[in-house]
Amino acid sequence: MTREGKKDVLLGTLDLLILRVISTGPKHGYGIARRIEQISEDALSVQQGSLYPALYRLEKKAFIESEWAMGDSKKPVKTYSLTKDGKRQLKEELDHWEQVSSAVNLVLKKA
């Protein structure tokens, strides 16, 4: 799929996707965006203009924390990891997503 054909992440789901991706271990910003693309089989695209404000917002809420680490290219990169509050928030958001997606599926099937 071409870059123009990818869908931007749905409004309101970016925080959930970020929390889920970094729940498997610390990742830097580009790594988070790339992993979302990989897992979605390139169906979703996360632009820097959306990603970094979301990371800042999640860090401000203490759902994630950051630290500087040495990247693959031997340059320092800022990595993000989940906090205890972030793990709780991820569970809440996953539960909410299940409820919303079930409701949407009901409407799509019965309308």
C-alpha positions as CSV (number, residue, x, y, z in Angstrom):
1,M,0.0,0.0,0.0
2,T,1.4,3.4,-0.8
3,R,2.0,6.0,1.9
4,E,-1.0,8.0,0.5
5,G,-3.2,5.0,0.8
6,K,-2.5,4.4,4.5
7,K,-5.1,5.5,7.0
8,D,-4.1,7.9,9.8
9,V,-4.8,6.5,13.2
10,L,-8.4,7.1,14.2
11,L,-8.9,10.1,16.5
12,G,-8.9,8.9,20.1
13,T,-7.1,5.6,19.5
14,L,-3.5,6.8,19.3
15,D,-3.0,6.8,23.1
16,L,-4.3,3.3,23.3
17,L,-2.0,2.1,20.4
18,I,1.1,3.8,21.9
19,L,0.4,2.3,25.4
20,R,-0.1,-1.1,23.9
21,V,3.1,-1.0,21.7
22,I,5.4,0.1,24.6
23,S,3.8,-2.4,27.0
24,T,6.2,-4.9,25.4
25,G,9.2,-2.8,26.3
26,P,10.8,0.6,25.9
27,K,10.8,2.1,22.4
28,H,11.8,5.4,20.8
29,G,9.3,7.6,19.0
30,Y,10.1,6.4,15.5
31,G,10.1,2.8,16.7
32,I,6.6,3.2,18.1
33,A,5.3,4.6,14.9
34,R,7.0,1.9,12.8
35,R,5.7,-0.9,15.1
36,I,2.1,0.3,14.7
37,E,2.6,0.3,10.9
38,Q,4.1,-3.2,11.0
39,I,1.5,-4.7,13.3
40,S,-1.3,-3.2,11.2
41,E,0.3,-4.5,8.1
42,D,0.8,-0.9,6.9
43,A,-2.8,-0.1,7.2
44,L,-2.2,2.6,9.8
45,S,0.2,5.5,9.7
46,V,1.3,7.6,12.6
47,Q,2.6,11.0,11.6
48,Q,5.2,12.8,13.8
49,G,2.8,15.7,14.2
50,S,0.4,13.4,16.0
51,L,2.9,11.0,17.7
52,Y,5.1,13.4,19.6
53,P,2.3,15.5,21.1
54,A,0.6,12.2,22.2
55,L,3.9,11.1,23.8
56,Y,4.2,14.4,25.6
57,R,0.6,14.2,26.8
58,L,1.0,10.6,28.1
59,E,4.2,11.5,29.8
60,K,2.6,14.6,31.5
61,K,-0.2,12.3,32.8
62,A,2.5,9.9,34.1
63,F,1.3,7.0,32.0
64,I,4.7,6.7,30.4
65,E,8.2,7.8,31.3
66,S,11.2,8.6,29.1
67,E,14.9,8.3,29.4
68,W,17.8,8.8,27.0
69,A,19.5,5.6,25.7
70,M,22.0,4.8,23.0
71,G,20.3,4.0,19.7
72,D,21.3,1.5,17.0
73,S,23.2,4.3,15.2
74,K,25.2,5.0,18.4
75,K,23.3,8.3,18.8
76,P,21.3,9.0,21.9
77,V,17.5,8.5,21.5
78,K,14.7,9.2,23.9
79,T,12.9,6.0,24.8
80,Y,9.5,5.6,26.4
81,S,8.2,3.0,28.7
82,L,5.0,2.3,30.6
83,T,4.6,3.3,34.3
84,K,2.3,1.5,36.8
85,D,-0.4,4.1,36.1
86,G,0.2,3.5,32.4
87,K,-0.5,-0.2,32.8
88,R,-3.7,0.6,34.6
89,Q,-4.7,3.1,32.0
90,L,-3.9,0.6,29.2
91,K,-6.2,-2.0,30.8
92,E,-9.0,0.6,31.1
93,E,-8.6,1.7,27.5
94,L,-8.6,-1.8,26.2
95,D,-11.8,-2.6,28.1
96,H,-13.4,0.6,26.8
97,W,-12.2,-0.3,23.2
98,E,-13.8,-3.7,23.5
99,Q,-17.2,-2.1,24.5
100,V,-17.1,0.5,21.8
101,S,-16.0,-1.9,19.0
102,S,-18.7,-4.4,20.1
103,A,-21.4,-1.7,19.9
104,V,-20.2,-0.5,16.5
105,N,-20.3,-4.0,15.2
106,L,-23.8,-4.5,16.4
107,V,-24.9,-1.3,14.6
108,L,-23.1,-2.4,11.4
109,K,-24.8,-5.9,11.5
110,K,-28.3,-4.8,12.4
111,A,-28.7,-1.5,10.5
